[in-house]
């Protein structure tokens, strides 16, 4: 694949375009300790990608096994960071104007790799919990404490174990809905 897409020059163009986006991204940029100088990161990613796609194994000779997940563990890579990374990489890949088959092959790898790097859902879970508690709090004040749960949760949670009738939350409140 490396020779088919244009060897190191193409890999480096992809990576340099990618880092143009990263340089202005308030979530991704802080993950680069060398910033604002991203040249080291550009050379490392270029070397990794050219090796992955069949070029010289210089990356492994200089840095050892890629160990992508291990190398990314010190950073909080959540779904938002992943999506931003993919956004900048997609924009960079589009500048290459590769034939559709090569573009799709490269994008499939980049997408899988980005999803594999996610190492926390902490902020998303906190946001969901805060939203749930705020919604629950407002429903309690309005006197319809269980209406949100009844509307948003699967019906099986609100029927008795035999499934014969839905629970009546006024006369038969559940011990726990979760």
Buried (B, 14 or more C-beta within 10 A) or exposed (E): EBEBBBBBEBBBBBBBBBBEBBBEBEBBBEBBEEBEEBEEBBBBBBBBBBBBBEBEEBBEEEBEEBEEEEBBEEBBBBBBBBEBBBEBBBEBBEEBEBEEEBBEBBBEBBBEBBEEBBBBEEEEEEEEEEEEEEEBEEBEEEEEBBEBBBEEEEEEEBEEEEEEEEBEBEEEEEEEEE
